[in-house]
């Protein structure tokens, strides 16, 4: 019994972070990703937001992905934003690339499992 409780406790974080990616049609056009390495990701993301409300929300973002554009700090002091979310710069880049490629969106400070398909 104790082993089952321990196993459930250890795999709970894995279950909480899994999500189903949004399907991409087989005939969808290719996506070209452009990566902008910046020390001010929130400001850069807000500048490219579609609405003023999105811009206000994105000022708090540690990175964003939209229309093939990934904005994220890959070096310098702003890396602490990603490290604060327990992600290395490479993991943060992979996270934003999934957003760009799979059209999956979640709110700031929310996990992937709390998002929606576009």
Backbone as XML, in Angstrom:
<?xml version="1.0"?>
<chain id="A" units="angstrom">
  <residue number="1" name="UNK">
    <atom name="N" x="0.815" y="-1.191" z="0.000"/>
    <atom name="CA" x="0.000" y="0.000" z="0.000"/>
    <atom name="C" x="0.862" y="1.261" z="0.000"/>
  </residue>
  <residue number="2" name="UNK">
    <atom name="N" x="1.918" y="1.252" z="0.806"/>
    <atom name="CA" x="2.797" y="2.405" z="0.902"/>
    <atom name="C" x="3.493" y="2.673" z="-0.435"/>
  </residue>
  <residue number="3" name="UNK">
    <atom name="N" x="3.858" y="1.610" z="-1.157"/>
    <atom name="CA" x="4.503" y="1.783" z="-2.463"/>
    <atom name="C" x="3.552" y="2.444" z="-3.458"/>
  </residue>
  <residue number="4" name="UNK">
    <atom name="N" x="2.283" y="2.074" z="-3.417"/>
    <atom name="CA" x="1.296" y="2.664" z="-4.322"/>
    <atom name="C" x="1.112" y="4.147" z="-4.031"/>
  </residue>
  <residue number="5" name="UNK">
    <atom name="N" x="1.079" y="4.518" z="-2.773"/>
    <atom name="CA" x="0.941" y="5.933" z="-2.406"/>
    <atom name="C" x="2.173" y="6.708" z="-2.837"/>
  </residue>
  <residue number="6" name="UNK">
    <atom name="N" x="3.339" y="6.137" z="-2.607"/>
    <atom name="CA" x="4.581" y="6.786" z="-3.023"/>
    <atom name="C" x="4.636" y="6.943" z="-4.536"/>
  </residue>
  <residue number="7" name="UNK">
    <atom name="N" x="4.246" y="5.911" z="-5.273"/>
    <atom name="CA" x="4.250" y="5.983" z="-6.743"/>
    <atom name="C" x="3.289" y="7.068" z="-7.232"/>
  </residue>
  <residue number="8" name="UNK">
    <atom name="N" x="2.102" y="7.139" z="-6.646"/>
    <atom name="CA" x="1.126" y="8.165" z="-7.037"/>
    <atom name="C" x="1.667" y="9.554" z="-6.753"/>
  </residue>
  <residue number="9" name="UNK">
    <atom name="N" x="2.334" y="9.720" z="-5.637"/>
    <atom name="CA" x="2.915" y="11.005" z="-5.261"/>
    <atom name="C" x="4.019" y="11.412" z="-6.240"/>
  </residue>
  <residue number="10" name="UNK">
    <atom name="N" x="4.841" y="10.448" z="-6.653"/>
    <atom name="CA" x="5.970" y="10.751" z="-7.539"/>
    <atom name="C" x="5.540" y="11.050" z="-8.974"/>
  </residue>
  <residue number="11" name="UNK">
    <atom name="N" x="4.471" y="10.432" z="-9.445"/>
    <atom name="CA" x="4.066" y="10.675" z="-10.830"/>
    <atom name="C" x="3.044" y="11.808" z="-10.964"/>
  </residue>
  <residue number="12" name="UNK">
    <atom name="N" x="2.540" y="12.347" z="-9.859"/>
    <atom name="CA" x="1.547" y="13.429" z="-9.922"/>
    <atom name="C" x="2.047" y="14.639" z="-10.706"/>
  </residue>
  <residue number="13" name="UNK">
    <atom name="N" x="3.307" y="15.093" z="-10.521"/>
    <atom name="CA" x="3.763" y="16.242" z="-11.314"/>
    <atom name="C" x="3.770" y="15.946" z="-12.818"/>
  </residue>
  <residue number="14" name="UNK">
    <atom name="N" x="4.056" y="14.710" z="-13.202"/>
    <atom name="CA" x="4.052" y="14.350" z="-14.624"/>
    <atom name="C" x="2.648" y="14.456" z="-15.197"/>
  </residue>
  <residue number="15" name="UNK">
    <atom name="N" x="1.671" y="13.965" z="-14.473"/>
    <atom name="CA" x="0.289" y="14.021" z="-14.944"/>
    <atom name="C" x="-0.193" y="15.458" z="-15.034"/>
  </residue>
  <residue number="16" name="UNK">
    <atom name="N" x="0.264" y="16.303" z="-14.126"/>
    <atom name="CA" x="-0.184" y="17.700" z="-14.113"/>
    <atom name="C" x="0.410" y="18.509" z="-15.260"/>
  </residue>
  <residue number="17" name="UNK">
    <atom name="N" x="1.531" y="18.073" z="-15.809"/>
    <atom name="CA" x="2.179" y="18.864" z="-16.859"/>
    <atom name="C" x="1.962" y="18.289" z="-18.250"/>
  </residue>
  <residue number="18" name="UNK">
    <atom name="N" x="1.238" y="17.208" z="-18.385"/>
    <atom name="CA" x="1.001" y="16.656" z="-19.711"/>
    <atom name="C" x="-0.210" y="17.327" z="-20.335"/>
  </residue>
  <residue number="19" name="UNK">
    <atom name="N" x="-0.213" y="17.415" z="-21.646"/>
    <atom name="CA" x="-1.337" y="17.998" z="-22.346"/>
    <atom name="C" x="-1.391" y="17.430" z="-23.751"/>
  </residue>
  <residue number="20" name="UNK">
    <atom name="N" x="-2.544" y="17.526" z="-24.372"/>
    <atom name="CA" x="-2.701" y="17.069" z="-25.742"/>
    <atom name="C" x="-2.434" y="18.234" z="-26.673"/>
  </residue>
  <residue number="21" name="UNK">
    <atom name="N" x="-1.455" y="18.132" z="-27.554"/>
    <atom name="CA" x="-1.202" y="19.238" z="-28.469"/>
    <atom name="C" x="-2.359" y="19.399" z="-29.452"/>
  </residue>
  <residue number="22" name="UNK">
    <atom name="N" x="-2.487" y="20.584" z="-29.956"/>
    <atom name="CA" x="-3.537" y="20.857" z="-30.935"/>
    <atom name="C" x="-3.148" y="20.198" z="-32.257"/>
  </residue>
  <residue number="23" name="UNK">
    <atom name="N" x="-4.093" y="19.554" z="-32.910"/>
    <atom name="CA" x="-3.753" y="18.889" z="-34.171"/>
    <atom name="C" x="-3.387" y="19.904" z="-35.248"/>
  </residue>
  <residue number="24" name="UNK">
    <atom name="N" x="-2.388" y="19.582" z="-36.017"/>
    <atom name="CA" x="-1.969" y="20.418" z="-37.147"/>
    <atom name="C" x="-2.283" y="19.643" z="-38.413"/>
  </residue>
  <residue number="25" name="UNK">
    <atom name="N" x="-3.081" y="20.219" z="-39.304"/>
    <atom name="CA" x="-3.447" y="19.494" z="-40.521"/>
    <atom name="C" x="-2.218" y="19.083" z="-41.330"/>
  </residue>
  <residue number="26" name="UNK">
    <atom name="N" x="-2.304" y="17.932" z="-41.958"/>
    <atom name="CA" x="-1.181" y="17.413" z="-42.733"/>
    <atom name="C" x="-0.827" y="18.336" z="-43.901"/>
  </residue>
  <residue number="27" name="UNK">
    <atom name="N" x="-1.820" y="19.061" z="-44.422"/>
    <atom name="CA" x="-1.565" y="19.943" z="-45.557"/>
    <atom name="C" x="-1.318" y="21.392" z="-45.140"/>
  </residue>
  <residue number="28" name="UNK">
    <atom name="N" x="-1.074" y="21.624" z="-43.845"/>
    <atom name="CA" x="-0.798" y="22.982" z="-43.370"/>
    <atom name="C" x="0.527" y="23.470" z="-43.951"/>
  </residue>
  <residue number="29" name="UNK">
    <atom name="N" x="0.604" y="24.759" z="-44.250"/>
    <atom name="CA" x="1.856" y="25.283" z="-44.799"/>
    <atom name="C" x="2.978" y="25.225" z="-43.755"/>
  </residue>
  <residue number="30" name="UNK">
    <atom name="N" x="4.212" y="25.202" z="-44.204"/>
    <atom name="CA" x="5.330" y="25.159" z="-43.241"/>
    <atom name="C" x="5.375" y="26.443" z="-42.412"/>
  </residue>
  <residue number="31" name="UNK">
    <atom name="N" x="5.968" y="26.328" z="-41.239"/>
    <atom name="CA" x="6.120" y="27.476" z="-40.346"/>
    <atom name="C" x="7.604" y="27.800" z="-40.247"/>
  </residue>
  <residue number="32" name="UNK">
    <atom name="N" x="7.939" y="29.053" z="-40.461"/>
    <atom name="CA" x="9.318" y="29.512" z="-40.253"/>
    <atom name="C" x="9.364" y="30.183" z="-38.891"/>
  </residue>
  <residue number="33" name="UNK">
    <atom name="N" x="10.205" y="29.673" z="-38.007"/>
    <atom name="CA" x="10.338" y="30.241" z="-36.674"/>
    <atom name="C" x="11.480" y="31.253" z="-36.647"/>
  </residue>
  <residue number="34" name="UNK">
    <atom name="N" x="11.226" y="32.398" z="-36.069"/>
    <atom name="CA" x="12.239" y="33.422" z="-35.852"/>
    <atom name="C" x="12.367" y="33.610" z="-34.348"/>
  </residue>
  <residue number="35" name="UNK">
    <atom name="N" x="13.578" y="33.556" z="-33.834"/>
    <atom name="CA" x="13.806" y="33.684" z="-32.400"/>
    <atom name="C" x="14.444" y="35.036" z="-32.121"/>
  </residue>
  <residue number="36" name="UNK">
    <atom name="N" x="13.811" y="35.799" z="-31.230"/>
    <atom name="CA" x="14.357" y="37.080" z="-30.794"/>
    <atom name="C" x="14.846" y="36.899" z="-29.368"/>
  </residue>
  <residue number="37" name="UNK">
    <atom name="N" x="16.145" y="37.061" z="-29.171"/>
    <atom name="CA" x="16.769" y="36.952" z="-27.859"/>
    <atom name="C" x="16.794" y="38.352" z="-27.263"/>
  </residue>
  <residue number="38" name="UNK">
    <atom name="N" x="16.033" y="38.572" z="-26.206"/>
    <atom name="CA" x="15.913" y="39.914" z="-25.640"/>
    <atom name="C" x="15.941" y="39.874" z="-24.121"/>
  </residue>
  <residue number="39" name="UNK">
    <atom name="N" x="16.386" y="40.963" z="-23.535"/>
    <atom name="CA" x="16.375" y="41.098" z="-22.078"/>
    <atom name="C" x="15.058" y="41.696" z="-21.583"/>
  </residue>
  <residue number="40" name="UNK">
    <atom name="N" x="14.185" y="42.097" z="-22.496"/>
    <atom name="CA" x="12.889" y="42.666" z="-22.122"/>
    <atom name="C" x="11.759" y="41.910" z="-22.819"/>
  </residue>
  <residue number="41" name="UNK">
    <atom name="N" x="11.589" y="40.605" z="-22.503"/>
    <atom name="CA" x="10.598" y="39.815" z="-23.230"/>
    <atom name="C" x="9.172" y="40.316" z="-23.060"/>
  </residue>
  <residue number="42" name="UNK">
    <atom name="N" x="8.800" y="40.771" z="-21.862"/>
    <atom name="CA" x="7.439" y="41.244" z="-21.641"/>
    <atom name="C" x="7.094" y="42.438" z="-22.517"/>
  </residue>
  <residue number="43" name="UNK">
    <atom name="N" x="8.017" y="43.369" z="-22.621"/>
    <atom name="CA" x="7.785" y="44.564" z="-23.443"/>
    <atom name="C" x="7.718" y="44.195" z="-24.920"/>
  </residue>
  <residue number="44" name="UNK">
    <atom name="N" x="8.633" y="43.329" z="-25.354"/>
    <atom name="CA" x="8.650" y="42.914" z="-26.762"/>
    <atom name="C" x="7.386" y="42.134" z="-27.122"/>
  </residue>
  <residue number="45" name="UNK">
    <atom name="N" x="6.926" y="41.282" z="-26.213"/>
    <atom name="CA" x="5.699" y="40.520" z="-26.460"/>
    <atom name="C" x="4.497" y="41.465" z="-26.512"/>
  </residue>
  <residue number="46" name="UNK">
    <atom name="N" x="4.436" y="42.426" z="-25.578"/>
    <atom name="CA" x="3.318" y="43.365" z="-25.525"/>
    <atom name="C" x="3.251" y="44.218" z="-26.792"/>
  </residue>
  <residue number="47" name="UNK">
    <atom name="N" x="4.404" y="44.593" z="-27.333"/>
    <atom name="CA" x="4.433" y="45.403" z="-28.565"/>
    <atom name="C" x="3.749" y="44.716" z="-29.727"/>
  </residue>
  <residue number="48" name="UNK">
    <atom name="N" x="3.781" y="43.393" z="-29.728"/>
    <atom name="CA" x="3.233" y="42.624" z="-30.854"/>
    <atom name="C" x="1.857" y="42.020" z="-30.553"/>
  </residue>
  <residue number="49" name="UNK">
    <atom name="N" x="1.264" y="42.387" z="-29.441"/>
    <atom name="CA" x="-0.035" y="41.836" z="-29.047"/>
    <atom name="C" x="-1.140" y="42.321" z="-29.970"/>
  </residue>
  <residue number="50" name="UNK">
    <atom name="N" x="-2.157" y="41.497" z="-30.114"/>
    <atom name="CA" x="-3.281" y="41.822" z="-31.007"/>
    <atom name="C" x="-4.243" y="42.833" z="-30.391"/>
  </residue>
  <residue number="51" name="UNK">
    <atom name="N" x="-4.398" y="42.810" z="-29.068"/>
    <atom name="CA" x="-5.336" y="43.718" z="-28.416"/>
    <atom name="C" x="-4.654" y="44.383" z="-27.222"/>
  </residue>
  <residue number="52" name="UNK">
    <atom name="N" x="-5.176" y="45.512" z="-26.767"/>
    <atom name="CA" x="-4.598" y="46.164" z="-25.582"/>
    <atom name="C" x="-4.645" y="45.284" z="-24.327"/>
  </residue>
  <residue number="53" name="UNK">
    <atom name="N" x="-5.690" y="44.479" z="-24.199"/>
    <atom name="CA" x="-5.775" y="43.584" z="-23.037"/>
    <atom name="C" x="-4.670" y="42.541" z="-23.100"/>
  </residue>
  <residue number="54" name="UNK">
    <atom name="N" x="-4.453" y="41.967" z="-24.285"/>
    <atom name="CA" x="-3.349" y="41.010" z="-24.453"/>
    <atom name="C" x="-2.015" y="41.683" z="-24.143"/>
  </residue>
  <residue number="55" name="UNK">
    <atom name="N" x="-1.852" y="42.923" z="-24.597"/>
    <atom name="CA" x="-0.598" y="43.651" z="-24.350"/>
    <atom name="C" x="-0.368" y="43.823" z="-22.855"/>
  </residue>
  <residue number="56" name="UNK">
    <atom name="N" x="-1.412" y="44.178" z="-22.114"/>
    <atom name="CA" x="-1.275" y="44.357" z="-20.668"/>
    <atom name="C" x="-0.882" y="43.059" z="-19.988"/>
  </residue>
  <residue number="57" name="UNK">
    <atom name="N" x="-1.474" y="41.963" z="-20.428"/>
    <atom name="CA" x="-1.147" y="40.655" z="-19.844"/>
    <atom name="C" x="0.281" y="40.252" z="-20.196"/>
  </residue>
  <residue number="58" name="UNK">
    <atom name="N" x="0.680" y="40.489" z="-21.445"/>
    <atom name="CA" x="1.994" y="40.044" z="-21.899"/>
    <atom name="C" x="3.144" y="40.853" z="-21.311"/>
  </residue>
  <residue number="59" name="UNK">
    <atom name="N" x="2.873" y="41.997" z="-20.693"/>
    <atom name="CA" x="3.976" y="42.733" z="-20.068"/>
    <atom name="C" x="4.607" y="41.925" z="-18.945"/>
  </residue>
  <residue number="60" name="UNK">
    <atom name="N" x="3.872" y="40.934" z="-18.408"/>
    <atom name="CA" x="4.401" y="40.079" z="-17.340"/>
    <atom name="C" x="5.048" y="38.809" z="-17.871"/>
  </residue>
  <residue number="61" name="UNK">
    <atom name="N" x="5.009" y="38.589" z="-19.185"/>
    <atom name="CA" x="5.467" y="37.318" z="-19.755"/>
    <atom name="C" x="6.984" y="37.196" z="-19.704"/>
  </residue>
  <residue number="62" name="UNK">
    <atom name="N" x="7.438" y="35.975" z="-19.477"/>
    <atom name="CA" x="8.869" y="35.670" z="-19.531"/>
    <atom name="C" x="9.282" y="35.272" z="-20.936"/>
  </residue>
  <residue number="63" name="UNK">
    <atom name="N" x="8.327" y="35.167" z="-21.840"/>
    <atom name="CA" x="8.563" y="34.808" z="-23.237"/>
    <atom name="C" x="7.220" y="34.619" z="-23.911"/>
  </residue>
  <residue number="64" name="UNK">
    <atom name="N" x="7.219" y="34.630" z="-25.230"/>
    <atom name="CA" x="5.968" y="34.423" z="-25.949"/>
    <atom name="C" x="6.266" y="33.876" z="-27.340"/>
  </residue>
  <residue number="65" name="UNK">
    <atom name="N" x="5.240" y="33.333" z="-27.948"/>
    <atom name="CA" x="5.345" y="32.823" z="-29.318"/>
    <atom name="C" x="4.072" y="33.202" z="-30.049"/>
  </residue>
  <residue number="66" name="UNK">
    <atom name="N" x="4.231" y="33.778" z="-31.225"/>
    <atom name="CA" x="3.077" y="34.159" z="-32.026"/>
    <atom name="C" x="3.473" y="34.214" z="-33.491"/>
  </residue>
  <residue number="67" name="UNK">
    <atom name="N" x="2.655" y="33.631" z="-34.335"/>
    <atom name="CA" x="2.865" y="33.694" z="-35.787"/>
    <atom name="C" x="4.308" y="33.416" z="-36.202"/>
  </residue>
  <residue number="68" name="UNK">
    <atom name="N" x="4.882" y="32.359" z="-35.656"/>
    <atom name="CA" x="6.236" y="31.974" z="-36.043"/>
    <atom name="C" x="7.336" y="32.787" z="-35.401"/>
  </residue>
  <residue number="69" name="UNK">
    <atom name="N" x="6.993" y="33.661" z="-34.472"/>
    <atom name="CA" x="7.966" y="34.503" z="-33.790"/>
    <atom name="C" x="8.060" y="34.065" z="-32.331"/>
  </residue>
  <residue number="70" name="UNK">
    <atom name="N" x="9.279" y="33.782" z="-31.883"/>
    <atom name="CA" x="9.515" y="33.400" z="-30.492"/>
    <atom name="C" x="10.361" y="34.486" z="-29.855"/>
  </residue>
  <residue number="71" name="UNK">
    <atom name="N" x="9.857" y="35.056" z="-28.779"/>
    <atom name="CA" x="10.571" y="36.107" z="-28.061"/>
    <atom name="C" x="10.894" y="35.562" z="-26.679"/>
  </residue>
  <residue number="72" name="UNK">
    <atom name="N" x="12.190" y="35.498" z="-26.364"/>
    <atom name="CA" x="12.599" y="34.862" z="-25.107"/>
    <atom name="C" x="14.024" y="35.279" z="-24.756"/>
  </residue>
  <residue number="73" name="UNK">
    <atom name="N" x="14.338" y="35.398" z="-23.473"/>
    <atom name="CA" x="15.731" y="35.667" z="-23.085"/>
    <atom name="C" x="16.529" y="34.362" z="-23.048"/>
  </residue>
  <residue number="74" name="UNK">
    <atom name="N" x="17.536" y="34.270" z="-23.871"/>
    <atom name="CA" x="18.363" y="33.055" z="-23.908"/>
    <atom name="C" x="19.673" y="33.233" z="-23.140"/>
  </residue>
  <residue number="75" name="UNK">
    <atom name="N" x="20.002" y="34.455" z="-22.787"/>
    <atom name="CA" x="21.213" y="34.716" z="-22.010"/>
    <atom name="C" x="21.009" y="36.006" z="-21.223"/>
  </residue>
  <residue number="76" name="UNK">
    <atom name="N" x="21.980" y="36.368" z="-20.419"/>
    <atom name="CA" x="21.889" y="37.598" z="-19.646"/>
    <atom name="C" x="21.011" y="37.454" z="-18.410"/>
  </residue>
  <residue number="77" name="UNK">
    <atom name="N" x="20.816" y="38.560" z="-17.702"/>
    <atom name="CA" x="20.073" y="38.506" z="-16.441"/>
    <atom name="C" x="18.603" y="38.129" z="-16.589"/>
  </residue>
  <residue number="78" name="UNK">
    <atom name="N" x="17.999" y="38.378" z="-17.734"/>
    <atom name="CA" x="16.582" y="38.044" z="-17.908"/>
    <atom name="C" x="16.334" y="36.541" z="-17.922"/>
  </residue>
  <residue number="79" name="UNK">
    <atom name="N" x="17.402" y="35.739" z="-18.041"/>
    <atom name="CA" x="17.244" y="34.278" z="-17.934"/>
    <atom name="C" x="16.607" y="33.885" z="-16.612"/>
  </residue>
  <residue number="80" name="UNK">
    <atom name="N" x="16.757" y="34.736" z="-15.603"/>
    <atom name="CA" x="16.195" y="34.431" z="-14.290"/>
    <atom name="C" x="14.681" y="34.294" z="-14.353"/>
  </residue>
  <residue number="81" name="UNK">
    <atom name="N" x="14.043" y="34.929" z="-15.338"/>
    <atom name="CA" x="12.599" y="34.765" z="-15.503"/>
    <atom name="C" x="12.263" y="33.300" z="-15.802"/>
  </residue>
  <residue number="82" name="UNK">
    <atom name="N" x="13.018" y="32.696" z="-16.707"/>
    <atom name="CA" x="12.790" y="31.293" z="-17.044"/>
    <atom name="C" x="13.211" y="30.390" z="-15.885"/>
  </residue>
  <residue number="83" name="UNK">
    <atom name="N" x="14.328" y="30.733" z="-15.261"/>
    <atom name="CA" x="14.786" y="29.913" z="-14.135"/>
    <atom name="C" x="13.806" y="29.992" z="-12.980"/>
  </residue>
  <residue number="84" name="UNK">
    <atom name="N" x="13.117" y="31.123" z="-12.827"/>
    <atom name="CA" x="12.090" y="31.259" z="-11.802"/>
    <atom name="C" x="10.914" y="30.332" z="-12.053"/>
  </residue>
  <residue number="85" name="UNK">
    <atom name="N" x="10.714" y="29.971" z="-13.313"/>
    <atom name="CA" x="9.662" y="29.012" z="-13.671"/>
    <atom name="C" x="10.221" y="27.589" z="-13.736"/>
  </residue>
  <residue number="86" name="UNK">
    <atom name="N" x="11.434" y="27.407" z="-13.203"/>
    <atom name="CA" x="12.107" y="26.110" z="-13.159"/>
    <atom name="C" x="12.389" y="25.565" z="-14.547"/>
  </residue>
  <residue number="87" name="UNK">
    <atom name="N" x="12.750" y="26.447" z="-15.497"/>
    <atom name="CA" x="13.102" y="26.028" z="-16.857"/>
    <atom name="C" x="14.478" y="26.576" z="-17.201"/>
  </residue>
  <residue number="88" name="UNK">
    <atom name="N" x="15.299" y="25.741" z="-17.802"/>
    <atom name="CA" x="16.554" y="26.233" z="-18.346"/>
    <atom name="C" x="16.219" y="27.044" z="-19.595"/>
  </residue>
  <residue number="89" name="UNK">
    <atom name="N" x="17.154" y="27.841" z="-20.122"/>
    <atom name="CA" x="16.861" y="28.568" z="-21.359"/>
    <atom name="C" x="16.437" y="27.646" z="-22.507"/>
  </residue>
  <residue number="90" name="UNK">
    <atom name="N" x="17.048" y="26.475" z="-22.619"/>
    <atom name="CA" x="16.668" y="25.534" z="-23.677"/>
    <atom name="C" x="15.251" y="25.001" z="-23.467"/>
  </residue>
  <residue number="91" name="UNK">
    <atom name="N" x="14.893" y="24.697" z="-22.219"/>
    <atom name="CA" x="13.540" y="24.229" z="-21.938"/>
    <atom name="C" x="12.516" y="25.329" z="-22.221"/>
  </residue>
  <residue number="92" name="UNK">
    <atom name="N" x="12.849" y="26.563" z="-21.875"/>
    <atom name="CA" x="11.944" y="27.676" z="-22.148"/>
    <atom name="C" x="11.771" y="27.869" z="-23.658"/>
  </residue>
  <residue number="93" name="UNK">
    <atom name="N" x="12.853" y="27.715" z="-24.412"/>
    <atom name="CA" x="12.762" y="27.821" z="-25.872"/>
    <atom name="C" x="11.878" y="26.708" z="-26.432"/>
  </residue>
  <residue number="94" name="UNK">
    <atom name="N" x="12.047" y="25.489" z="-25.932"/>
    <atom name="CA" x="11.196" y="24.376" z="-26.366"/>
    <atom name="C" x="9.733" y="24.620" z="-26.025"/>
  </residue>
  <residue number="95" name="UNK">
    <atom name="N" x="9.488" y="25.180" z="-24.861"/>
    <atom name="CA" x="8.125" y="25.497" z="-24.432"/>
    <atom name="C" x="7.483" y="26.487" z="-25.415"/>
  </residue>
  <residue number="96" name="UNK">
    <atom name="N" x="8.204" y="27.550" z="-25.749"/>
    <atom name="CA" x="7.660" y="28.550" z="-26.681"/>
    <atom name="C" x="7.543" y="27.984" z="-28.097"/>
  </residue>
  <residue number="97" name="UNK">
    <atom name="N" x="8.458" y="27.113" z="-28.489"/>
    <atom name="CA" x="8.368" y="26.491" z="-29.821"/>
    <atom name="C" x="7.117" y="25.619" z="-29.922"/>
  </residue>
  <residue number="98" name="UNK">
    <atom name="N" x="6.777" y="24.918" z="-28.833"/>
    <atom name="CA" x="5.530" y="24.137" z="-28.837"/>
    <atom name="C" x="4.329" y="25.051" z="-29.044"/>
  </residue>
  <residue number="99" name="UNK">
    <atom name="N" x="4.358" y="26.207" z="-28.396"/>
    <atom name="CA" x="3.261" y="27.164" z="-28.607"/>
    <atom name="C" x="3.170" y="27.561" z="-30.076"/>
  </residue>
  <residue number="100" name="UNK">
    <atom name="N" x="4.295" y="27.853" z="-30.686"/>
    <atom name="CA" x="4.306" y="28.312" z="-32.077"/>
    <atom name="C" x="3.878" y="27.205" z="-33.035"/>
  </residue>
  <residue number="101" name="UNK">
    <atom name="N" x="4.351" y="26.001" z="-32.806"/>
    <atom name="CA" x="4.084" y="24.904" z="-33.739"/>
    <atom name="C" x="2.732" y="24.237" z="-33.515"/>
  </residue>
  <residue number="102" name="UNK">
    <atom name="N" x="2.295" y="24.165" z="-32.268"/>
    <atom name="CA" x="1.075" y="23.419" z="-31.963"/>
    <atom name="C" x="-0.125" y="24.319" z="-31.684"/>
  </residue>
  <residue number="103" name="UNK">
    <atom name="N" x="0.045" y="25.628" z="-31.781"/>
    <atom name="CA" x="-1.050" y="26.590" z="-31.591"/>
    <atom name="C" x="-1.742" y="26.417" z="-30.245"/>
  </residue>
  <residue number="104" name="UNK">
    <atom name="N" x="-0.975" y="26.169" z="-29.212"/>
    <atom name="CA" x="-1.512" y="25.971" z="-27.871"/>
    <atom name="C" x="-1.245" y="27.223" z="-27.051"/>
  </residue>
  <residue number="105" name="UNK">
    <atom name="N" x="-2.230" y="27.736" z="-26.369"/>
    <atom name="CA" x="-2.084" y="28.955" z="-25.578"/>
    <atom name="C" x="-2.528" y="28.722" z="-24.143"/>
  </residue>
  <residue number="106" name="UNK">
    <atom name="N" x="-1.807" y="29.316" z="-23.215"/>
    <atom name="CA" x="-2.219" y="29.324" z="-21.817"/>
    <atom name="C" x="-1.899" y="30.686" z="-21.235"/>
  </residue>
  <residue number="107" name="UNK">
    <atom name="N" x="-2.597" y="31.041" z="-20.175"/>
    <atom name="CA" x="-2.402" y="32.340" z="-19.552"/>
    <atom name="C" x="-1.067" y="32.437" z="-18.837"/>
  </residue>
  <residue number="108" name="UNK">
    <atom name="N" x="-0.663" y="33.662" z="-18.566"/>
    <atom name="CA" x="0.578" y="33.906" z="-17.828"/>
    <atom name="C" x="0.466" y="33.248" z="-16.457"/>
  </residue>
  <residue number="109" name="UNK">
    <atom name="N" x="1.530" y="32.590" z="-16.027"/>
    <atom name="CA" x="1.618" y="31.891" z="-14.749"/>
    <atom name="C" x="0.708" y="30.665" z="-14.674"/>
  </residue>
  <residue number="110" name="UNK">
    <atom name="N" x="0.189" y="30.193" z="-15.803"/>
    <atom name="CA" x="-0.616" y="28.972" z="-15.813"/>
    <atom name="C" x="0.188" y="27.885" z="-16.510"/>
  </residue>
  <residue number="111" name="UNK">
    <atom name="N" x="-0.152" y="26.647" z="-16.246"/>
    <atom name="CA" x="0.566" y="25.528" z="-16.861"/>
    <atom name="C" x="-0.008" y="25.224" z="-18.233"/>
  </residue>
  <residue number="112" name="UNK">
    <atom name="N" x="0.707" y="24.366" z="-18.968"/>
    <atom name="CA" x="0.224" y="23.946" z="-20.283"/>
    <atom name="C" x="-1.124" y="23.252" z="-20.180"/>
  </residue>
  <residue number="113" name="UNK">
    <atom name="N" x="-1.378" y="22.547" z="-19.094"/>
    <atom name="CA" x="-2.629" y="21.813" z="-18.974"/>
    <atom name="C" x="-3.828" y="22.745" z="-18.793"/>
  </residue>
  <residue number="114" name="UNK">
    <atom name="N" x="-3.582" y="24.023" z="-18.545"/>
    <atom name="CA" x="-4.664" y="24.984" z="-18.352"/>
    <atom name="C" x="-4.849" y="25.877" z="-19.577"/>
  </residue>
  <residue number="115" name="UNK">
    <atom name="N" x="-4.486" y="25.387" z="-20.743"/>
    <atom name="CA" x="-4.564" y="26.190" z="-21.957"/>
    <atom name="C" x="-5.662" y="25.770" z="-22.902"/>
  </residue>
  <residue number="116" name="UNK">
    <atom name="N" x="-5.662" y="26.382" z="-24.062"/>
    <atom name="CA" x="-6.672" y="26.097" z="-25.083"/>
    <atom name="C" x="-6.016" y="26.084" z="-26.457"/>
  </residue>
  <residue number="117" name="UNK">
    <atom name="N" x="-6.639" y="25.368" z="-27.388"/>
    <atom name="CA" x="-6.194" y="25.390" z="-28.783"/>
    <atom name="C" x="-6.707" y="26.654" z="-29.445"/>
  </residue>
  <residue number="118" name="UNK">
    <atom name="N" x="-5.922" y="27.170" z="-30.361"/>
    <atom name="CA" x="-6.391" y="28.315" z="-31.164"/>
    <atom name="C" x="-7.058" y="27.810" z="-32.393"/>
  </residue>
</chain>
